[in-house]
Amino acid sequence: MQRIEAVNPADATGRTKKLLDGVQAKLGMTPNMMKTLAAAPAILEAYLNFTSALGTGHLDAKFREQISVAVAQANDCEYCLAAHSAIGQMVGLTAEELASSRQAHDADAKRDAGLRFAQAIVVQRGELSDATLAGVRGAQYSDGEITEIIANVAINIFTNYFNLIAQTEVDFPRVSLGMGTTAAS
């Protein structure tokens, strides 16, 4: 059972209603995570602004979703794994790419290095060696792109932890946290 109450968009007023209406207009749905974040409108707005800003960076939508999947898997976040697997498919990731992303791998050497770097940030809690940083630089990532990877990891850690604590009800096709196949919900 969900531990932080989701805001019903039909009952929302003021700033909360405006934010949730914007999510609905953009996505064609209002995911449970957004409804739950709406318990604190300032946080929902901050999340929406941060993700919007990341969308204007150098990392393309596919790679940002691959990072999200890798981070969700590393943090055992069922909600985020399901959401970003669905969104990943929407932006053109194949089932094979999604499965590889869960293991922080990609067939493309540069993306592979970026995903391994993202996973290392999570697993090592930001305490990365010079060699790890040199590895991502050796894959031709600029300092700006490295900064964007770090920011994408950070926003995903926030949503992973939020959804784990809130026990947000999964409203996307479920994906098993094990490295198996997608299960129907």
C-alpha positions as CSV (number, residue, x, y, z in Angstrom):
1,M,0.0,0.0,0.0
2,Q,1.2,3.4,-0.9
3,R,2.7,5.3,2.1
4,I,2.5,8.9,0.8
5,E,-0.9,9.8,-0.5
6,A,-1.2,10.6,-4.2
7,V,-3.2,13.8,-5.1
8,N,-6.3,13.1,-7.1
9,P,-6.0,15.5,-10.1
10,A,-9.8,16.0,-10.0
11,D,-9.4,17.4,-6.5
12,A,-6.3,19.5,-7.0
13,T,-6.5,23.3,-6.9
14,G,-4.2,26.2,-7.5
15,R,-0.6,25.5,-8.3
16,T,-1.0,21.8,-7.8
17,K,-3.8,21.7,-10.4
18,K,-1.8,23.7,-12.9
19,L,1.2,21.4,-12.5
20,L,-0.8,18.2,-12.8
21,D,-2.8,19.6,-15.7
22,G,0.6,20.3,-17.4
23,V,1.8,16.8,-16.9
24,Q,-1.5,15.4,-18.3
25,A,-1.3,17.7,-21.3
26,K,2.4,16.7,-22.0
27,L,2.2,12.9,-21.4
28,G,-1.5,12.2,-22.1
29,M,-1.6,10.7,-18.6
30,T,-0.7,11.7,-15.1
31,P,1.6,9.0,-13.7
32,N,1.2,8.0,-10.0
33,M,4.7,9.3,-9.2
34,M,3.6,12.8,-10.4
35,K,0.4,12.6,-8.3
36,T,2.4,11.6,-5.3
37,L,5.1,14.3,-5.8
38,A,2.2,16.7,-5.9
39,A,1.8,16.3,-2.1
40,A,4.5,18.9,-2.2
41,P,3.9,21.2,-5.2
42,A,7.3,22.8,-4.9
43,I,9.0,19.4,-5.3
44,L,6.8,18.4,-8.3
45,E,7.6,21.8,-9.9
46,A,11.4,21.4,-9.1
47,Y,11.3,17.8,-10.6
48,L,9.5,19.0,-13.7
49,N,11.9,21.9,-14.2
50,F,15.0,19.8,-13.6
51,T,13.9,17.1,-16.1
52,S,12.9,19.7,-18.6
53,A,16.4,21.4,-18.3
54,L,18.1,18.0,-18.8
55,G,16.1,17.6,-22.0
56,T,17.9,20.6,-23.5
57,G,21.4,19.2,-22.8
58,H,23.8,17.2,-25.0
59,L,22.6,13.7,-24.0
60,D,19.8,12.4,-26.3
61,A,16.5,11.1,-25.0
62,K,17.5,7.4,-25.6
63,F,20.7,7.7,-23.6
64,R,18.9,9.6,-20.7
65,E,16.4,6.7,-20.6
66,Q,19.2,4.2,-20.6
67,I,20.8,6.0,-17.6
68,S,17.4,6.0,-15.9
69,V,17.0,2.2,-16.4
70,A,20.5,1.5,-15.2
71,V,20.0,3.6,-12.1
72,A,16.6,2.1,-11.3
73,Q,18.0,-1.4,-11.6
74,A,21.0,-0.5,-9.4
75,N,18.6,0.9,-6.8
76,D,16.0,-1.9,-7.1
77,C,13.3,0.7,-7.9
78,E,10.4,-1.2,-9.4
79,Y,8.4,1.9,-10.2
80,C,11.2,3.7,-12.0
81,L,12.3,0.5,-13.9
82,A,8.8,0.1,-15.2
83,A,8.3,3.8,-16.0
84,H,11.6,4.2,-17.8
85,S,11.3,0.9,-19.6
86,A,8.0,2.1,-21.1
87,I,9.4,5.6,-21.8
88,G,12.5,4.0,-23.3
89,Q,10.4,2.1,-25.7
90,M,8.5,5.3,-26.6
91,V,11.8,7.0,-27.5
92,G,13.0,4.1,-29.6
93,L,15.0,1.8,-27.4
94,T,14.7,-1.9,-28.3
95,A,14.0,-4.7,-25.8
96,E,17.6,-5.7,-26.2
97,E,18.9,-2.2,-25.5
98,L,16.7,-1.9,-22.4
99,A,17.9,-5.3,-21.1
100,S,21.6,-4.2,-21.7
101,S,20.9,-0.9,-20.0
102,R,19.8,-2.6,-16.9
103,Q,23.3,-4.1,-16.7
104,A,24.8,-0.7,-17.6
105,H,26.0,-1.9,-21.0
106,D,25.4,-0.9,-24.6
107,A,26.7,-2.2,-28.0
108,D,28.0,1.3,-28.7
109,A,31.4,1.8,-26.9
110,K,30.8,5.4,-25.9
111,R,27.3,4.7,-24.5
112,D,28.7,1.6,-22.8
113,A,31.3,3.7,-21.0
114,G,28.7,6.3,-20.1
115,L,26.4,3.7,-18.6
116,R,29.2,2.0,-16.7
117,F,30.1,5.5,-15.3
118,A,26.5,6.2,-14.3
119,Q,26.3,2.8,-12.5
120,A,29.6,3.4,-10.8
121,I,28.2,6.7,-9.4
122,V,25.3,4.9,-7.8
123,V,27.2,1.9,-6.6
124,Q,30.2,3.9,-5.2
125,R,27.9,6.7,-4.0
126,G,29.9,9.3,-5.9
127,E,33.3,8.3,-4.5
128,L,34.9,7.6,-7.9
129,S,38.5,7.0,-8.6
130,D,40.6,9.0,-11.0
131,A,40.7,5.9,-13.2
132,T,36.9,5.7,-13.4
133,L,36.8,9.4,-14.5
134,A,39.6,8.8,-17.0
135,G,37.7,5.9,-18.4
136,V,34.6,8.0,-19.3
137,R,36.9,10.8,-20.6
138,G,38.7,8.2,-22.7
139,A,35.4,7.3,-24.3
140,Q,35.3,10.9,-25.6
141,Y,32.9,12.4,-23.1
142,S,33.4,16.1,-22.5
143,D,33.3,17.6,-19.0
144,G,29.8,19.0,-19.9
145,E,28.5,15.6,-20.9
146,I,30.0,14.1,-17.7
147,T,28.2,16.7,-15.7
148,E,25.0,15.8,-17.5
149,I,25.4,12.1,-16.7
150,I,25.9,13.0,-13.1
151,A,22.8,15.2,-13.1
152,N,20.8,12.4,-14.8
153,V,21.9,10.0,-12.2
154,A,21.1,12.4,-9.4
155,I,17.5,13.1,-10.5
156,N,17.0,9.3,-10.9
157,I,18.4,8.6,-7.4
158,F,15.9,11.2,-6.1
159,T,12.9,9.5,-7.9
160,N,14.1,6.0,-7.0
161,Y,14.4,6.8,-3.3
162,F,11.1,8.8,-3.4
163,N,9.2,5.9,-5.0
164,L,10.8,3.3,-2.7
165,I,9.8,5.3,0.4
166,A,6.4,6.2,-0.9
167,Q,5.8,2.7,-2.3
168,T,4.3,4.4,-5.3
169,E,1.7,2.2,-7.0
170,V,3.2,1.1,-10.4
171,D,1.0,2.3,-13.2
172,F,3.2,1.3,-16.1
173,P,3.7,-2.3,-17.5
174,R,5.6,-4.1,-14.7
175,V,9.2,-5.1,-15.2
176,S,10.7,-7.7,-12.9
177,L,13.7,-6.4,-10.9
178,G,15.4,-9.6,-11.6
179,M,17.2,-9.7,-15.0
180,G,14.3,-11.7,-16.4
181,T,11.6,-10.7,-18.8
182,T,8.8,-8.2,-18.5
183,A,5.7,-9.4,-16.6
184,A,2.2,-8.3,-17.4
185,S,0.6,-6.2,-14.7
